[in-house]
Structure formats: C-alpha cells, structure tokens
Amino acid sequence: MCRMAAQGSQNTLRNKQIAALKRMLNFNAPLSKTASAKEPTWKVLIYDKQGSDIISPLLTVKDLRNLGVTLHLLIDAPREQIADATALYFVMPTKENVTKICQDCRLQLYEAYHFNFITPISRTLLEDLAKGALETNCVTQISKVYDQFLHFISLEEDLFIVNAQRSDELSYYALNRPDSLDTDMKQICDMLVETLFSVFVTAGVVPIIQCPRGNAAEMVAEALDKRLRDNIKDARSSMFSGDNLSFSQLRQVHSMTKLLHYCQGVKQPFSRPLLVILDRNVDLATMLHHTWTYQALGHDVLEMSLNRVTLPPDPTSEGASVAKPPNKTFDLLISDRFWQLHRGSPFPTVADAIQVEVNEYKTSEEKLMRLKAAMSTPDEEGIDSDGTLVDNTAKLTSAISSLPELLERKKSIDLHTNIATALLNQIKERKLDLFFEMEDKLITKSSLDKSVLDVISDPSAGTAEDKLRLFVIYYTLSPDVSDDDLTPYTTALETAGADISALTYLKQWKSLTKMAAASVKAQKPTSSGGASSAMSNVLSQWMRSGSLLEGVRNLVIRTKDLPVTRIMDQLMDLKQSKETEDFRYFDPKLLRASDSSTPRSKTPFQEAYVFVVGAGNYIEYQNLQDYCRRQQSTTKRITYGTSELVNAHQFLAQLSALGKRKN
C-alpha cells in the first residue's frame, strides 16, 4: 500500500489525510500501482460543502488535475450529463445527499459511480441507496461504496478542526447557553466524538485519554472511550486491527497491509500518544488576547478561514478612484515556503524576512537583466576572444530554467507584502502594539507602565472592542474585583462605545469557577528573558514612501506557557500537579473501563493530541509549537485540535450573546 514517509515531519496528521484523499481519488487503490508512466484515470469529483472544506486546504486544482480530476462540482449545483465519465463522490451520508445520488443515477449523468462517505453511512441510508440503484437500474454502474473516516479539517501539520455544517453548532455559545437541552448536548458530543474517532483512525493509533472532571470535555472523553473500545472489540470490522496502518480508515483492510507496512520501513513508535480533552473554560483570557505573531495576528484582524485570507482595500488607494477597490483573497498554500517558515514568527521578524526576500529577488532579477543586455550587444565579430558570448549564453540558459522558481518567489513576495501591509495598517490605526504589550504583562504578572483604566479612557487608543478585550483579560486574571471596583471601568467602556453585555456572563462564570480556582495554586509563567527583533529600522526600503514600521512601538516578547500548554507539559511528563491531579484516565485498549485518575503509563509521552471543546485559536496553537521547539532533551510533538477556530471578535460576540440571555 501507499505509505507515508518515515520522517517525523512527513508523518503528520495532515500528510496522512492528504495521502488518504489521494488514495480515495485513485479509486481507493494504492498510488504506487498507477503512479509509473501510466496516465491517471480521468474522473469527475462530486462533493458537498463539507467535502469541499476538507479538500480545499490540502489539494490545489493542479493537484486534483494530476490525480485525474478533470472537473469538480458541488452535489447541490446544477450538473449536466457526461455520459462517458466516471464519477467519484465525496459527501456526508445524509438523506439529502443520498436522494441527490439516486437522482443522478436516474438521470444517467455518468458512466460509473464510486461513492465515498466522509463518515460511516447508516444501515437505513445504505438501504435507501440500494433501493434507488435498483429502481434506476444502475446497480452494475456502482463500482464501490466506502466509509472514509475523514470527518475533520487539517489546517496545518499539527492543527485540525471539526468539520461542522454550521459554525454555530459547536460554538462556546451553544455549549454554555442556559436553555440547552440534554439532547442538544448529546448531539454536540456525538459530532465531536465522530471527528476525534476519524482523527485517530487516520492516524492509525489508539490514544490514551485524559480529561478534567465535571464539564463537556468529560462527556466527550467518556463517549470517545466507549466508541474506541467497541470498535477494538469487534475484530472483523475494527479500524485498529494494526496500529499505525496508513489508510486504515477504509472499511476493508487488506491482509497484507501490516507486512507491507513493515517491509517499507515505516518506524513504529515505542508508545501510544496521549489525547487530552479540555473545556474552553479552562482559559478564557487567551481567546481575547491581542497577539504579535504572523498567523495569529492575521486571523485576529483580517478575514481568515480554511487557510484563505481576505484583505481589505488599501486605504491609501481609495482616493484614487470613485469606486471602492474590491477585497483581495489569497490562499496560504502548503507549498508556500515563506509561510511555512514564518507563520509563527513575531511580526517584526516577518517584516525583516520580507525585506531579505525582496533584496534576493531584486539581485536575481538584475543579474538576469545584465545577461540579457550582454546577449543583445555582442561585439562586431559576434564573439570575443575569451568566448564571453558563449559563456553568457550558458548563463542565460541556466537563468531561464530557473525562471519558474523566480516567478513563484515573486508571487509569494507580493502575497506576503500585501498581508503585512494590511496588518501594519491595523496595528498603526488601533495601536495594537500597546494592547499586546499590556496584556502580555498582565498574563506574565509584570508591572504595568500605564493602568488599564487609563488605556480604556484614552480616546486615541484602539477601538471600543480592543478596550473591552483588554479589560476582560484584566478581569478574568484578577482574583478579587468587587462590583464597586468595576464601576469606573464599565463607565469608561460605555463612554468608549463598548457593549459590556459580556461582563454579565463573565461575572457568573467567575463566581462558578472561583472555588475551583482557589484550590489550584497559580503557577507564575516563566520568562526566557529573550527579546524579539526591535520594531524600528526593519523595513525602511520595503515601501517607496518612508519606513513601513515607523511609529510602531518596540516590544520585548516574553516566553510564557499558556494554561493549555502548562497542562500538556504536566501530563506528558507525568508531573505531579494540583492542576491535573484529578484528571480522569481512559485506556480504550483495556478490557474493562475504569473510573481512575491514576495514569497507568510510567513512561513520559513523546507525542500528544490536545482537543479544546468550545473554541480555540492560533495563539494557543502557536504557544504549543513554541513549547515543543524549546524541548532540548527530547523530541515532542503536540497536535492541536478544537471544535471551532475563532478570533477574538467572534468569541467576544458569543460572550455578549450569553450575557444578554442571562439578563
């Protein structure tokens, strides 16, 4: 079977999902059998919205074409008959989709049909599909029906989210609204379990599970433990008949898979991974934190979803024409070297790196122009005694062969220049450097140069929402703030135009968590003492008019472990801590489930997954990756997952909605 490379960077969840998709697009056959000189079998890909969301961050149109996909269409879109084409479907097993499939069969839209369901299709829907095939007399045209177990979206090598039809289905608001019913919570739990089950079927491992008690995370952990345990018990249909089998998500697993897997030399890990399931309420402050790293900053202040970023028009160009310029949309591709290197870097470092890229590109371009000029002005004899023309011709040929790479580099430079310019406009307009610095000092318990109330009262500092975010972080991190203490802050916020409905919910949230928080001794984050590159003098030549970063504050970025990272450090290294001492422990491979808080594993974990129920963001994700990179004595990998990836504006809107419902 087609395998993943043994290298750690290639053996990630994202690459395993890409390999599974490629196998599916090869009619669920190993790519190695058809990848040699043979042309791929041409096909039409039919998907629903959820199938599109899974594929779009992973495979480009060029990738699909290389895999033989000549046309890709939504199942709900009007489609014409292509009588000699093979159709490959990648959809959710819903009543609506099965009805559409039966309609396609009745209209004889395609010559042959391959059905791939993102999650397992129920017996009832499978019977409806069989009945439809009989009624339309197209049974012989249906080649295969597969359950793919790919119900999650990989955004990075170590980042995934739930693939929900509607973003509000699994939101923090949906989990915490006061009128939610038990049936609503069960539905949410079932969707999360389906996603996590798909993740570990794709990864090919059965994790050890830990979670805190008494919240939604515990419900999900219990249900996932049962789902894994039941699947392992049924040896005939188990998706884990051989751990670490690539593509074990297919319903039929070939008998030679495990032998071939070993023959191909894929490394087997010495221990199973740890899965930690957490509730969003473990840390609300991080969800509202102003950030300073490239990817997280882009997600915070720009429109960014499924690795696609939308940029507003440049304010400097609006006066040039009567009509408002349209928004620009860019895809942040896996193949973008600059993005992969710098998405977790502080913004000043990114600005520096763009300047380096621009200089290197200009050097290459000038070299090419000099060669062109030399070729166009040879001496009178056509060649000089030193053979300079011949030498220049060879150099020009070499330069032309590297032209595609140069053009791709220019495209990347333009993309990141546009993104960085849009970010800088927001930083200067809203004084985001001021808010980041203050919040960073609040989180690290450092002394403030200016009081929170002074910043909130300053009409020139940020937007009303920026001020509300700063105050909520201050409020959630301060142990004792009375109603009388709140009054000047709420007055200043209302004067600034902020909607303070979120504070109504946060007061009740804080009172409910106060007893639990009192029993946990606060652990002061450590500071590395290192500084980011200075904000000044880093891109003076980037734009023609002056310094791009002029007027932006110099900052020192402290290294600190956020609560989720701190919990992962304690659980992976088996450290004793009051913060995690009461976490429940599940091992789906044990014959009997037990309600235990005592880890049975005596060996620290090298690989772990953390899944946050309720919401997550890039700040938390990046903090985990920074933690892994700081480990010098061992190599650790942590994959971050969440029910939805939201920015501070979206999360604050949910808190406000909860506050209004509680009035």
C-alpha positions in Angstrom: 0.0 0.0 0.0 1.0 3.6 -0.4 2.8 4.7 2.8 3.8 7.9 4.5 7.5 8.6 4.7 9.1 7.7 7.9 10.5 11.2 8.6 8.7 12.9 11.5 7.8 16.0 9.5 6.1 13.9 6.9 4.4 11.5 9.3 1.9 14.2 10.5 -1.9 14.1 10.7 -2.2 16.5 7.8 0.1 14.4 5.5 -1.8 11.2 6.4 -5.1 12.9 5.5 -3.6 14.1 2.2 -2.4 10.6 1.4 -5.8 9.2 2.3 -7.5 11.7 0.0 -5.1 10.8 -2.9 -5.8 7.2 -2.4 -9.5 7.8 -2.5 -9.1 9.8 -5.7 -7.2 6.9 -7.1 -10.4 4.8 -6.6 -9.2 3.6 -3.2 -6.3 1.8 -4.9 -2.6 2.2 -3.9 -1.0 5.1 -5.8 2.2 3.1 -6.3 0.5 0.8 -8.8 -0.6 3.5 -11.2 2.0 6.3 -10.5 4.5 5.0 -13.1 4.4 6.1 -16.7 0.7 5.4 -16.9 -1.8 8.3 -17.3 -4.3 8.6 -14.4 -7.9 7.5 -15.0 -9.9 10.7 -15.6 -12.9 11.3 -13.4 -15.4 13.9 -12.2 -15.3 14.7 -8.5 -18.6 15.4 -6.8 -18.6 16.8 -3.2 -20.8 18.6 -0.8 -19.8 21.6 1.3 -18.2 19.6 4.0 -16.2 17.5 1.4 -15.0 20.8 -0.2 -13.9 22.1 3.2 -11.8 19.0 3.8 -10.1 19.1 0.4 -9.6 22.8 -0.2 -6.8 23.4 2.4 -4.9 20.3 1.3 -5.1 19.9 -2.5 -4.9 22.6 -5.2 -6.7 22.4 -8.5 -3.3 21.4 -10.0 -3.0 18.5 -7.5 -6.5 17.4 -8.5 -5.7 17.5 -12.2 -2.5 15.4 -11.6 -4.8 12.9 -9.9 -7.0 12.7 -12.9 -9.8 15.0 -11.7 -11.0 16.9 -14.8 -14.0 18.6 -13.2 -15.0 19.1 -9.6 -18.6 20.2 -8.7 -20.8 20.6 -5.7 -23.5 18.0 -5.4 -26.2 20.7 -5.0 -25.1 22.6 -8.1 -26.8 22.1 -11.5 -24.9 19.4 -13.4 -25.1 18.3 -17.0 -24.8 14.8 -18.3 -21.3 13.5 -19.0 -22.2 10.0 -20.3 -18.7 8.6 -20.7 -17.2 9.9 -17.4 -16.6 8.1 -14.1 -17.9 10.0 -11.1 -16.3 9.9 -7.7 -18.5 11.2 -4.8 -17.1 12.5 -1.5 -20.0 13.5 0.7 -21.6 13.3 4.1 -24.0 10.4 4.5 -27.2 12.4 4.8 -30.7 11.8 3.5 -30.4 14.8 1.1 -27.1 13.6 -0.4 -28.4 10.0 -0.9 -31.5 11.5 -2.6 -29.3 13.5 -4.9 -27.1 10.5 -5.7 -30.2 8.4 -6.6 -31.4 11.3 -8.8 -28.0 11.3 -10.6 -28.4 7.6 -11.2 -31.9 8.0 -12.6 -30.7 10.7 -15.0 -27.8 8.6 -16.0 -25.4 11.5 -15.6 -22.3 9.4 -15.5 -21.0 6.1 -16.8 -19.8 4.7 -13.4 -20.1 5.7 -9.8 -17.8 5.4 -6.8 -19.3 6.5 -3.5 -17.1 7.7 -0.7 -18.8 8.8 2.5 -16.9 11.1 4.9 -18.4 9.3 7.9 -19.9 5.8 8.1 -23.3 5.6 6.3 -26.1 4.2 8.4 -27.8 0.9 7.5 -31.1 2.8 6.8 -29.4 5.2 4.3 -27.4 2.3 2.7 -30.7 0.5 2.1 -32.2 3.7 0.6 -29.1 3.9 -1.7 -29.5 0.2 -2.7 -33.2 0.7 -3.3 -32.6 3.7 -5.5 -29.9 1.8 -7.5 -32.4 -1.0 -8.2 -35.2 1.4 -9.2 -33.0 3.2 -11.6 -31.4 0.0 -13.0 -27.8 1.2 -12.4 -26.6 -1.4 -9.9 -23.9 -2.5 -12.4 -22.6 1.0 -12.7 -21.9 1.4 -9.0 -18.3 0.2 -8.5 -17.6 0.7 -4.8 -19.1 2.2 -1.6 -16.6 3.3 1.0 -16.6 4.8 4.5 -13.6 7.1 4.6 -13.5 8.3 8.2 -12.1 11.8 7.2 -14.5 14.0 9.2 -12.0 16.7 10.2 -10.2 19.6 8.5 -6.4 19.7 8.6 -5.2 23.3 8.5 -1.5 22.7 9.4 0.7 19.7 10.0 -0.4 19.7 13.6 -3.7 21.6 13.6 -7.2 20.3 12.9 -10.7 21.5 13.5 -14.2 19.9 13.4 -15.9 19.8 10.0 -19.3 21.2 11.0 -22.1 22.2 8.6 -22.7 25.3 10.6 -20.1 27.1 12.7 -22.6 27.8 15.5 -23.4 24.1 16.0 -20.3 23.6 18.2 -19.7 27.1 19.5 -18.9 28.1 23.0 -22.3 29.8 23.0 -24.0 26.5 22.1 -22.3 24.7 24.9 -22.9 27.2 27.6 -26.3 28.8 26.8 -28.7 28.4 29.8 -31.6 26.8 27.8 -29.6 24.0 26.2 -31.2 20.6 26.5 -29.7 17.2 27.2 -30.5 16.3 23.6 -28.6 19.3 22.3 -25.5 18.4 24.4 -25.6 14.8 23.2 -25.8 15.9 19.6 -22.7 18.2 20.1 -20.9 15.3 21.9 -21.7 12.9 19.1 -20.3 15.3 16.4 -17.1 15.8 18.4 -16.6 12.1 19.0 -17.1 11.4 15.3 -14.4 13.9 14.5 -11.9 12.5 17.1 -12.6 8.9 16.0 -11.8 9.9 12.4 -8.6 11.6 13.5 -7.3 8.5 15.2 -8.4 6.1 12.5 -6.5 8.3 10.0 -3.5 8.5 12.4 -3.7 4.7 12.9 -3.3 4.8 16.7 -5.5 4.2 19.8 -4.7 7.0 22.2 -4.6 7.1 26.0 -7.2 9.7 27.0 -7.2 12.2 29.9 -9.6 15.0 30.8 -10.8 17.1 33.7 -14.0 16.2 35.6 -17.4 17.8 35.5 -17.6 19.5 32.2 -18.2 18.9 28.4 -14.7 17.6 28.0 -15.5 14.7 30.3 -18.7 13.9 28.3 -16.7 13.7 25.1 -13.9 11.7 26.7 -16.3 9.1 28.0 -18.1 8.8 24.7 -14.9 8.5 22.7 -13.5 5.9 25.0 -16.7 3.8 24.5 -16.5 4.3 20.7 -12.9 3.2 20.5 -13.4 0.3 22.9 -16.4 -1.0 21.0 -14.6 -0.8 17.7 -11.5 -2.6 19.0 -13.6 -5.4 20.4 -15.1 -6.2 17.0 -12.1 -7.8 15.3 -13.8 -8.2 12.0 -14.6 -4.5 11.4 -12.1 -2.8 13.7 -10.3 0.2 12.2 -7.3 -0.5 14.5 -6.5 -4.1 13.6 -3.0 -2.9 13.1 -1.9 0.3 14.8 -0.2 2.9 12.6 -1.6 1.5 9.4 -1.8 4.2 6.8 -5.3 4.3 5.3 -6.9 2.0 7.9 -9.9 4.2 7.5 -11.2 2.1 4.6 -13.8 -0.4 5.7 -11.9 -3.2 4.1 -8.3 -3.5 5.2 -6.1 -5.8 3.1 -4.5 -8.7 4.9 -1.0 -7.8 3.6 -1.1 -4.3 4.9 0.8 -4.8 8.1 3.5 -6.9 6.5 4.0 -4.4 3.7 4.0 -1.6 6.2 7.0 -3.1 8.0 8.7 -4.0 4.7 8.5 -0.4 3.6 10.4 0.6 6.8 7.9 2.9 8.5 9.0 3.5 12.0 6.7 2.2 14.8 6.5 4.4 17.8 7.5 3.0 21.2 4.4 4.3 22.9 0.9 5.3 22.1 0.0 9.0 22.0 -1.8 10.9 24.7 -5.1 12.7 24.0 -6.0 15.4 26.4 -9.6 16.8 26.0 -10.1 20.2 27.7 -13.0 22.5 28.1 -12.7 26.1 26.8 -13.5 27.4 30.3 -10.0 26.4 31.4 -8.7 29.6 29.9 -10.9 32.4 28.5 -8.3 35.2 28.6 -6.2 33.7 25.7 -9.2 33.8 23.4 -9.3 37.6 23.7 -5.6 38.3 23.8 -4.1 40.7 21.2 -1.2 38.8 19.5 2.0 39.6 17.8 2.8 36.5 15.6 2.1 36.5 11.9 -0.5 33.8 11.5 -2.4 34.6 14.8 -2.3 38.3 14.0 -3.7 37.7 10.6 -6.5 35.6 12.0 -7.3 38.3 14.6 -7.5 41.4 12.4 -8.2 40.0 8.9 -10.8 37.7 7.5 -9.1 34.3 7.5 -10.8 30.9 7.2 -9.6 27.5 5.9 -6.2 28.9 5.0 -7.7 31.6 2.9 -7.2 35.3 3.8 -9.2 38.2 2.6 -7.6 41.6 2.6 -9.5 44.9 2.7 -8.6 47.6 0.2 -5.5 49.7 0.9 -6.8 52.9 2.5 -4.1 54.9 0.6 -5.6 53.8 -2.8 -9.2 54.6 -2.0 -8.9 58.3 -3.0 -7.5 57.4 -6.4 -10.9 56.3 -7.8 -14.5 56.9 -7.1 -15.4 53.3 -6.8 -14.1 51.4 -3.8 -11.5 48.8 -4.7 -12.6 45.2 -4.2 -11.2 42.9 -1.4 -8.3 40.7 -2.3 -8.4 37.0 -1.5 -5.3 34.8 -1.2 -4.7 31.1 -0.5 -2.0 30.3 2.1 -0.7 27.1 0.5 1.3 24.2 1.9 3.9 24.8 -0.9 4.5 28.5 0.3 8.0 28.2 1.8 7.8 31.7 3.3 4.5 31.0 5.0 5.7 27.7 6.4 8.9 29.3 7.8 7.4 32.4 9.3 3.7 31.9 10.2 4.7 31.6 13.8 7.2 34.4 13.9 6.7 37.8 15.5 5.6 40.5 13.1 8.8 42.5 13.1 10.7 39.3 12.2 8.3 38.7 9.3 8.9 42.2 8.1 12.7 41.6 8.2 12.3 38.4 6.3 10.2 40.0 3.6 12.9 42.6 3.1 15.5 39.8 2.7 13.3 38.1 0.1 12.8 41.4 -1.8 16.6 42.0 -1.9 17.4 38.5 -3.0 14.7 38.7 -5.7 16.0 42.0 -7.0 19.5 40.6 -7.1 18.4 37.7 -9.2 16.3 40.0 -11.5 19.2 42.4 -12.0 21.5 39.5 -12.9 19.1 38.3 -15.5 18.7 41.8 -17.0 22.5 42.1 -17.2 22.8 38.8 -19.0 20.0 39.9 -21.4 21.8 43.1 -22.2 25.1 41.3 -22.8 23.4 39.0 -25.2 21.8 41.8 -27.2 25.1 43.7 -27.7 27.8 41.3 -28.9 30.9 42.6 -30.5 31.3 43.1 -34.2 32.6 39.6 -34.9 29.8 38.0 -32.9 32.1 36.6 -30.3 35.2 37.9 -28.5 38.4 36.1 -27.9 37.5 35.0 -24.4 34.3 33.4 -25.5 32.3 35.8 -23.4 29.2 35.4 -25.6 29.2 31.6 -25.3 29.6 31.9 -21.5 26.8 34.4 -21.3 24.6 32.2 -23.4 25.1 29.3 -21.0 24.4 31.6 -18.0 21.2 32.9 -19.7 20.1 29.3 -20.4 20.6 28.5 -16.7 18.7 31.6 -15.7 15.8 30.9 -17.9 15.5 27.4 -16.5 15.2 28.9 -13.0 12.6 31.5 -14.2 9.5 29.5 -13.0 11.0 29.4 -9.5 11.8 33.1 -9.7 8.2 33.9 -10.7 6.8 31.8 -7.9 9.1 33.6 -5.5 7.8 36.9 -6.8 4.2 35.8 -6.3 5.0 34.8 -2.7 6.7 38.2 -2.0 3.7 40.0 -3.4 1.3 37.9 -1.3 3.1 38.5 2.0 3.8 42.1 1.2 0.1 42.7 0.8 -0.7 40.8 4.0 1.9 42.5 6.1 0.9 45.9 4.8 -2.8 45.2 5.8 -1.6 44.1 9.2 0.5 47.1 9.7 -2.3 49.4 8.8 -4.4 47.8 11.5 -1.5 47.9 14.0 -1.0 51.7 13.5 -4.7 52.6 13.3 -5.6 50.6 16.5 -2.3 50.8 18.4 -2.3 47.0 18.7 1.3 47.0 19.9 0.1 48.9 23.0 -2.6 46.4 23.8 -0.4 43.4 23.1 2.3 44.7 25.5 -0.2 45.5 28.3 -2.0 42.1 28.0 1.4 40.3 27.9 2.4 42.0 31.1 -1.0 41.1 32.7 -0.6 37.4 31.8 3.1 37.3 33.0 2.2 39.3 36.1 4.7 42.1 35.2 4.3 45.7 36.3 2.4 48.0 34.0 3.7 51.3 32.7 0.1 52.6 32.4 -3.0 51.5 34.2 -5.8 49.6 32.4 -8.3 52.3 33.2 -6.0 54.9 31.7 -5.9 53.0 28.4 -9.6 52.4 28.4 -10.2 56.1 28.9 -7.8 57.2 26.2 -9.9 58.1 23.1 -6.9 57.7 20.8 -6.1 54.1 21.9 -7.7 51.4 19.8 -11.4 50.6 19.2 -14.1 50.1 21.8 -13.7 46.3 21.3 -10.0 46.5 21.8 -10.5 48.2 25.1 -13.2 45.7 26.1 -10.8 42.8 25.3 -8.1 44.3 27.5 -10.5 44.8 30.4 -11.9 41.3 30.2 -8.4 39.8 30.3 -7.7 42.0 33.4 -10.9 41.0 35.0 -10.6 37.2 34.4 -7.0 37.3 35.7 -7.7 39.4 38.8 -8.8 37.2 41.8 -10.9 39.9 43.6 -12.7 42.6 41.7 -15.8 43.9 43.5 -18.8 45.5 41.8 -17.7 48.9 43.2 -14.2 48.3 41.6 -15.9 47.6 38.3 -17.9 50.8 38.1 -15.2 53.1 36.8 -14.2 50.5 34.2 -17.7 49.9 32.9 -18.4 53.6 32.8 -15.2 54.2 30.7 -16.1 51.3 28.4 -19.6 52.5 27.8 -18.3 56.0 27.2 -15.9 54.5 24.6 -19.0 52.8 22.9 -18.3 49.2 24.1 -21.1 46.7 24.5 -20.5 45.4 28.1 -23.1 42.5 27.9 -20.2 40.0 28.1 -19.4 41.2 31.6 -22.8 39.9 32.8 -21.9 36.4 31.7 -18.3 36.7 33.0 -19.5 37.6 36.5 -21.5 34.4 36.7 -18.7 32.4 35.1 -16.2 33.8 37.5 -18.4 33.0 40.6 -18.9 29.4 39.4 -15.1 28.8 38.9 -13.9 30.8 41.9 -14.0 27.8 44.3 -12.1 25.6 41.9 -9.6 28.2 41.1 -8.9 28.8 44.8 -7.8 25.2 45.2 -5.3 25.5 42.4 -2.1 27.3 43.3 -1.3 29.7 40.5 1.9 29.0 38.7 3.7 32.0 37.5 4.8 31.7 33.9 8.5 31.7 33.2 10.2 34.3 31.2 13.1 33.5 28.9 14.5 37.0 29.0 14.9 36.9 25.2 13.7 39.7 23.0 12.3 39.8 19.6 14.0 41.9 17.0 13.4 45.6 17.5 10.4 47.2 15.8 12.4 50.1 14.3 14.8 50.0 11.3 13.4 46.8 9.8 11.8 47.6 6.6 12.8 51.1 5.6 13.2 50.2 1.9 10.1 48.0 1.6 7.8 50.8 0.5 8.8 53.7 -1.5 7.5 56.3 1.0 9.4 56.2 4.2 9.7 53.4 6.9 6.9 50.9 6.9 7.1 50.4 10.6 7.5 54.0 11.6 5.5 54.9 14.7 5.1 51.3 15.9 6.4 50.6 19.4 9.5 48.5 20.2 8.5 45.3 22.1 10.1 42.6 24.1 8.2 39.3 23.6 8.3 37.1 26.7 8.2 33.3 26.5 5.4 32.0 28.7 3.4 28.8 28.8 -0.3 29.4 28.5 -2.7 27.2 30.6 -3.3 24.6 27.9 0.5 24.3 27.3 1.1 24.1 31.0 -1.4 21.3 31.3 0.2 19.4 28.4 3.6 19.7 29.9 2.4 18.3 33.2 0.5 15.3 31.7 3.1 14.4 29.0 6.0 14.4 31.6 3.9 12.7 34.3 4.5 15.7 36.7 2.6 15.9 40.0 0.4 19.0 40.0 -2.8 20.1 41.7 -3.9 21.5 38.3 -4.1 18.0 36.8 -4.2 15.6 39.8 -7.9 14.9 39.4 -7.9 14.4 35.7 -9.7 11.2 34.6 -7.7 8.5 32.8 -9.0 6.2 30.0 -7.3 3.4 28.1 -9.6 2.1 25.4 -7.4 -1.0 25.0 -8.1 -2.2 28.5 -10.8 -4.9 28.7 -12.7 -3.1 31.3 -13.3 0.6 31.6 -12.3 2.1 35.0 -13.0 5.5 36.7 -9.4 6.3 37.5 -7.3 9.4 38.0 -4.1 7.4 38.2 -2.1 7.2 35.0 -1.1 3.6 34.2 1.7 4.7 31.9 5.1 5.1 33.6 6.9 6.5 30.5 6.6 10.2 29.5 4.8 10.8 26.3 6.7 12.0 23.2 3.5 12.5 21.1 0.2 14.0 22.2 -3.0 15.5 20.9 -4.9 18.2 22.8 -8.5 18.9 21.8 -10.3 22.0 23.2 -14.1 21.7 23.4 -15.8 25.1 22.8 -13.3 27.1 20.7 -9.6 27.6 20.0 -7.3 30.0 18.4 -3.9 30.3 16.7 -2.3 31.9 19.8 -2.8 28.7 21.8 -1.7 26.5 18.8 1.5 28.6 18.4 2.3 28.5 22.1 2.2 24.7 22.0 4.5 24.6 19.0 6.9 27.0 20.7 6.9 24.8 23.7 7.8 21.7 21.6 10.7 23.6 20.0 12.1 24.6 23.4 12.5 20.9 24.5 16.2 20.2 24.2 16.5 16.8 25.9 13.7 15.1 23.9 11.6 15.5 20.8 8.0 16.2 21.4 5.1 16.6 19.0 1.7 18.1 20.0 -1.2 18.2 17.6 -3.8 20.8 18.5 -7.5 20.4 17.7 -10.6 22.4 18.5 -14.3 22.4 17.8 -14.0 25.7 16.0 -11.3 28.2 15.3 -12.5 31.7 16.2 -10.8 35.1 16.6 -11.4 37.5 19.5 -14.2 39.4 17.7 -16.2 36.2 17.2 -15.6 34.9 20.7 -16.5 38.2 22.3 -19.7 38.2 20.3 -20.6 34.8 21.8 -19.8 36.1 25.4 -22.1 39.1 24.7 -24.9 36.9 23.5 -24.6 34.7 26.6 -24.7 37.9 28.8 -27.8 39.1 27.1 -29.6 35.7 27.6 -28.8 35.8 31.3 -30.4 39.2 31.8 
